[in-house]
Amino acid sequence: MLGELYEAALAGSVQAEVEHADGTRMPLAVDQWLDATPGDTSLVDRCHGPTLDVGSGPGRLTVALAERGVPALGIDVTPYAVEIAQSSGALAILRDVFGRVPGAGRWMAVLLADGNIGIGGDPAALLHRVGELLAPGGHAYVEVQAPGVPLRCENVRLCQNGAAGAWFPWAYVGADQIGDVARSAGLVLEETWTADGRWFAALACQQPAPLPVVAFAPETVTAEEAVTGKAAVTGKAADAAVAAPSGLHAEGRLAS
């Protein structure tokens, strides 16, 4: 989607700009994505359990999580960005968030940092997809615009001198609109905060209603269960079975 100009900007060979539909331009903030950026810690601190970094780019947040011992996977649609992330020690794969994502429905945290709430130009659709990826009780941590910035969806493209890439849809969501957008996607706004001039929101994936508790004798196993092997799995074995998203291991590798 972003193309050769984005990859060249990541490599440091060009200084690309983002051109908006009205013709205005702003620098592409590549430098902020390559190294730790003020405000990152406030995001990483909130990630407990397996975390999916959507639009991970060069992987600085994925690496930061792994360094804390948090199982983390970065996904991005730009091959060179994934290569940089992997060379930095991140577990990252080439994948579209709307495509097949490992561990769907089991992630305890999903990150949409660096304006990635804009992916696809439809924030409600993106957050709905994030809700599908989250485990019950999980959270999406989303970087947003400052309060007062209007919600808008538009086509943008990357340009540099006389060269320009293809137009693609993008969106911008302010801190005072994220609650309504989240609600339309089935998520709940729990918190907004600011750190080092950046604004963020925590969106909760509602837990389903608890199942009724049925009392039983722990040592009781029916004859049918003993023969068929269908006795319930409990204790540490059950916990281990659902502890991490499918294919993601605590030591930071994908199952073959």
Solvent accessible surface area in square Angstrom, and as a share of the most:
residue,aa,sasa,rsa
1,M,112,0.50
2,L,37,0.19
3,G,40,0.38
4,E,152,0.68
5,L,25,0.13
6,Y,10,0.04
7,E,49,0.22
8,A,26,0.20
9,A,6,0.05
10,L,8,0.04
11,A,60,0.47
12,G,63,0.61
13,S,84,0.54
14,V,39,0.22
15,Q,166,0.74
16,A,6,0.04
17,E,57,0.26
18,V,20,0.12
19,E,18,0.08
20,H,14,0.06
21,A,69,0.54
22,D,112,0.58
23,G,43,0.41
24,T,77,0.45
25,R,117,0.43
26,M,100,0.44
27,P,101,0.64
28,L,27,0.14
29,A,37,0.29
30,V,11,0.06
31,D,115,0.60
32,Q,101,0.45
33,W,49,0.17
34,L,64,0.32
35,D,99,0.51
36,A,95,0.73
37,T,23,0.13
38,P,91,0.57
39,G,7,0.07
40,D,12,0.06
41,T,78,0.45
42,S,20,0.13
43,L,0,0.00
44,V,5,0.03
45,D,65,0.33
46,R,64,0.23
47,C,3,0.02
48,H,137,0.61
49,G,28,0.27
50,P,12,0.08
51,T,0,0.00
52,L,0,0.00
53,D,3,0.02
54,V,2,0.01
55,G,22,0.21
56,S,12,0.08
57,G,6,0.06
58,P,8,0.05
59,G,0,0.00
60,R,26,0.10
61,L,7,0.03
62,T,1,0.00
63,V,26,0.15
64,A,32,0.25
65,L,0,0.00
66,A,52,0.40
67,E,138,0.62
68,R,129,0.47
69,G,58,0.56
70,V,23,0.13
71,P,23,0.15
72,A,5,0.04
73,L,1,0.00
74,G,0,0.00
75,I,1,0.01
76,D,14,0.07
77,V,61,0.35
78,T,7,0.04
79,P,69,0.43
80,Y,71,0.27
81,A,0,0.00
82,V,9,0.05
83,E,100,0.45
84,I,34,0.17
85,A,0,0.00
86,Q,91,0.41
87,S,98,0.63
88,S,63,0.41
89,G,60,0.57
90,A,8,0.06
91,L,35,0.17
92,A,2,0.02
93,I,25,0.13
94,L,92,0.46
95,R,73,0.27
96,D,66,0.34
97,V,7,0.04
98,F,97,0.40
99,G,31,0.30
100,R,191,0.70
101,V,8,0.05
102,P,24,0.15
103,G,8,0.08
104,A,56,0.43
105,G,27,0.26
106,R,106,0.39
107,W,0,0.00
108,M,70,0.31
109,A,1,0.01
110,V,0,0.00
111,L,0,0.00
112,L,0,0.00
113,A,2,0.01
114,D,43,0.22
115,G,18,0.17
116,N,18,0.09
117,I,4,0.02
118,G,0,0.00
119,I,29,0.15
120,G,36,0.34
121,G,11,0.11
122,D,71,0.37
123,P,8,0.05
124,A,36,0.28
125,A,42,0.33
126,L,0,0.00
127,L,0,0.00
128,H,101,0.45
129,R,38,0.14
130,V,0,0.00
131,G,18,0.18
132,E,85,0.38
133,L,0,0.00
134,L,6,0.03
135,A,11,0.08
136,P,77,0.48
137,G,19,0.18
138,G,0,0.00
139,H,45,0.20
140,A,0,0.00
141,Y,19,0.07
142,V,0,0.00
143,E,23,0.10
144,V,9,0.05
145,Q,64,0.28
146,A,44,0.34
147,P,64,0.40
148,G,62,0.59
149,V,43,0.25
150,P,85,0.53
151,L,80,0.40
152,R,93,0.34
153,C,73,0.44
154,E,36,0.16
155,N,78,0.40
156,V,3,0.02
157,R,60,0.22
158,L,3,0.01
159,C,1,0.01
160,Q,41,0.18
161,N,127,0.65
162,G,83,0.80
163,A,51,0.40
164,A,53,0.41
165,G,27,0.26
166,A,77,0.59
167,W,111,0.39
168,F,17,0.07
169,P,62,0.39
170,W,40,0.14
171,A,1,0.01
172,Y,28,0.10
173,V,0,0.00
174,G,0,0.00
175,A,10,0.08
176,D,86,0.44
177,Q,45,0.20
178,I,0,0.00
179,G,10,0.10
180,D,91,0.47
181,V,17,0.09
182,A,0,0.00
183,R,159,0.58
184,S,84,0.54
185,A,10,0.08
186,G,52,0.50
187,L,4,0.02
188,V,62,0.35
189,L,65,0.32
190,E,107,0.48
191,E,66,0.29
192,T,55,0.32
193,W,28,0.10
194,T,73,0.43
195,A,20,0.16
196,D,105,0.54
197,G,71,0.68
198,R,31,0.11
199,W,71,0.25
200,F,0,0.00
201,A,0,0.00
202,A,4,0.03
203,L,0,0.00
204,A,11,0.08
205,C,22,0.13
206,Q,121,0.54
207,Q,133,0.59
208,P,94,0.59
209,A,88,0.68
210,P,128,0.80
211,L,156,0.78
212,P,115,0.73
213,V,147,0.84
214,V,116,0.67
215,A,99,0.77
216,F,147,0.61
217,A,43,0.34
218,P,117,0.73
219,E,141,0.63
220,T,84,0.49
221,V,80,0.46
222,T,73,0.43
223,A,82,0.64
224,E,126,0.56
225,E,56,0.25
226,A,76,0.59
227,V,129,0.74
228,T,68,0.39
229,G,64,0.62
230,K,153,0.65
231,A,41,0.32
232,A,87,0.68
233,V,102,0.59
234,T,92,0.54
235,G,51,0.49
236,K,179,0.76
237,A,61,0.48
238,A,31,0.24
239,D,95,0.49
240,A,75,0.58
241,A,70,0.54
242,V,107,0.62
243,A,68,0.53
244,A,32,0.25
245,P,2,0.01
246,S,68,0.44
247,G,28,0.27
248,L,6,0.03
249,H,65,0.29
250,A,81,0.63
251,E,116,0.52
252,G,35,0.34
253,R,123,0.45
254,L,62,0.31
255,A,55,0.42
256,S,162,1.04
